[in-house]
């Protein structure tokens, strides 16, 4: 049965339906006003282009850090590893001491240790879309580490592949 998205219950159902799509979990950080960094957990991270190397993510226009992010010249995205659920929750919580125990420097996007990958980006474009703004960044530096990623689906954090002793990769089939 299809639904129109006009009633609050239909919006909740839409959110639940969209939540069936499994995503990775990342944290984006940027230097904020007066040298105080900003950061938030995101699951809207995506690859846009290899040439030039572009990535994107979306921010709600009502977010406390909205202005800081859309005006930041640079930002860093850290793709979280399986064991970083607490960090994901901390950066998703309004008013939390997000950078507790994390070394921060003036004018630089903070580095978050232990992730699967990180991308240092220069703001390429910010595009208002509905109640969010898509921020596109040009990758200027990156690194990756051999760790299983943290994933999110159906309202909760999940393991990509339970520890079964197998690699978890599914062989590709020829078309």
Secondary structure by P-SEA (a helix, b strand, c coil): cccccccaaaaaaaaaaaacbbbbbbcccccccccbbbbbbbcccccccccccccbbbbbccccaaaaaaaccccccccccccaaaaaaaaaccccccccccccccccccccccccbbbbbccccccccccbbbbbbccccccccbbbbbbbcccbbbbcccccccccccccccc
